[in-house]
Amino acid sequence: MTVQRAAVQRASWRQRARDPGWGLLFVLPMLVLFVIFRFVPSLGAVGMSLTDYRLSGDFSFVGADNYVRLFEDDLFFHSLRVTLLYAAICVPLALVVALGTATLLHHVVRGQSVFRGLLFLPYVTSFVMAGIIWTWIYESDGLINGLLEKLGVGPVPFLTGNQAMVLASLAVVSVWKSFGYSMLILVAGLKNIPEDIVEAAKLDGAGPCSRFWRITIPLLRPVIFFVLVIETIAAFQVFDTIYVMTGGGPARASYGLVYMLYDQGFKFFDFGYAATVGVVLFLVVFLISLVQRYVLDREKT
Amino acid sequence: MTATIEAQTPPRTYPTQAHRPRRNRANVWLTLLLVLASVFTIVPFVAVLVLAVSPESAPTIPRQLPDDVTLDNLTAVLSASSFLRWTLNSVLCSVVSVVIILLTAAMAGYAFARKRFPGSTALMWSFLATLMVPIQATLIPMFVLVSRLDGVNTFWGLIVPTLANSQAVFLMRQFIRELPDELFDAAKIDGAGEWTVFWRLVLPLTKPVLATLGIFVFLWHWNDFLWPLVIAQTDEMRTLTVGLSTLNAESVARARIMASAAISVVPCLIIFGVLQRYLVNSVATTGLKG
């Protein structure tokens, strides 16, 4: 029986080795797409950042001029600060909301699937739709300020106030639209925590709070890190809500990195410079995932 | 210390009864908090609906509920030719993307899982490596490339550059690798050709994962914004998201915008309603990223 099976397996291996053409043929359509629309543009971004490419298609090689210009550009450092500040607000907020709702869902006895559905619902909408609704919710005669008015509290300038207020308001919209995904990942992580560890802690007299901090959180750490990584990367790529809700304003208070890239590319048509911003965006995101990776590996050992 | 605790512990007669009141109270609090969280996610949808059916320039929420309910906004939006055109564009782009990505990703996943060919490992890794490059970082060279190929403001320019999807390939590869070897050997012994194996064996067996992937690909493409924003240059090439953002930027009446937003989210809500359980469960099992 085993001999037979091994013979069949060996035959199929030989078959596979004999026909390398079929493997390539099956990969070919996707490979062509990847080469043209991922690999070439990735290298192209680096190449273009070394030129003064303009809309007309004329360009000349300018070496590192764009990078020098970028590091002397106050606007670039401003947009980098905006993005970092936005991520510093958005990522913890998303994590707390996702972890909180995941924990509630894990422990609630009845209606788990209904609540899960209701909480996940905004994930299926677009950031554009989310931006349009929340612009109204934030307006001076919108939902929140309308309710505050009834309590006799003055209008809060959510999208026209100071920078922290505007970025926090934008972060709430992103969290509303996408925390459901992280929540589901965390719910799956919670399900994987062995029941007997929790039971043992209960018998030892650990209350719900200490069980959460001393057992759930440490055992959930890898999942939490995964969620942190995807939320951080998403926060650095924020664009849609800024475009729809503030247009980078007021007074460039929400002028993030990707918004700067779009602005330089499609308002000033300074493609070489915009490509440079893109390369720096890649480096920043890459650096942050390396750091998170390093921290995660150190936590494991 | 242990002795005192043991001494204080009441004899264990019916522990469930002793715990029940406290557990019930805790459960009420949990449920209450979940209701609050659900209010946070649901209220914006309800608000859009109320505004969409409120008469234009009549008092409405948050001051008061509208006195009248009207379908004027919805019918006005649906009869506006550009809105229908944007919807058709979105449907076309999303459906074509789903079909092509499912087919090409299944083919590539099959090759990576079951075929040996020179450079297959390196190729798989180079596909995965593109996950590290944010799509925004390559926006400018992509745009220049597509404009050199005369793809700006065309359907192929909207669709084809978004089809290279490493998550889809990786997911299909993982799933096809788990299929039992015996099936493929049996097919070989029966003399099935490569295409037969793919169409008659791989595709039917991967139906569940194809369905999940299809839902996600549809949502990603239906909700995509930045790429169609730079590619669609005339009104009749805009997708729904881009069209909505232009309505929002122009001074169109609030009720009209909200009616458009309400209609734009309907396909996603239908998908969600029908496939909720499926969609929600698959996030954990497949690890598909939004």
Interface residues (C-beta under 8 A of the other chain):
Chain A: V8 Q9 A11 S12 Q15 R16 A17 D19 P20 G21 W22 G23 L24 L25 F26 V27 P29 M30 L31 L33 F34 I36 F37 R38 F39 V40 P41 S42 G44 A45 G47 M48 Y53 G57 V97 G100 T101 L104 L105 H107 V108 V109 R110 G111 S113 F115 R116 G117 L118 L119 F120 L121 P122 Y123 V124 T125 S126 F127 V128 M129 A130 G131 I132 I133 W134 T135 W136 I137 D141 G142 L143 N145 G146 L147 E149 W176 S178 G180 Y181 L184 I185 V187 A188 G205 P208 I230 I233 A234 F236 Q237 F239 D240 Y243 V244 V258 L261 Y262 G265 F266 F271 A274 A275 G278 V279 L281 F282 V285 F286 S289
Chain B: I5 A26 N27 L30 T31 L33 L34 A37 S38 F40 T41 I42 V43 P44 F45 A47 V48 L51 I61 P62 R63 L103 T104 A105 M107 A108 Y110 A111 F112 R114 K115 R116 F117 P118 S120 L123 S126 F127 T130 M132 V133 P134 I135 Q136 A137 T138 L139 I140 P141 M142 F143 V144 L145 R148 V160 P161 T162 L163 A164 S166 V169 D181 F184 D185 K188 I189 E194 F198 L219 W222 N223 D224 F225 L226 L229 V230 T241 V242 L244 S245 N248 R254 I257 M258 A261 S264 V265 C268 L269 I271 F272 Q276 R277 L279 V280 V283 A284 T285 G287 K289 G290
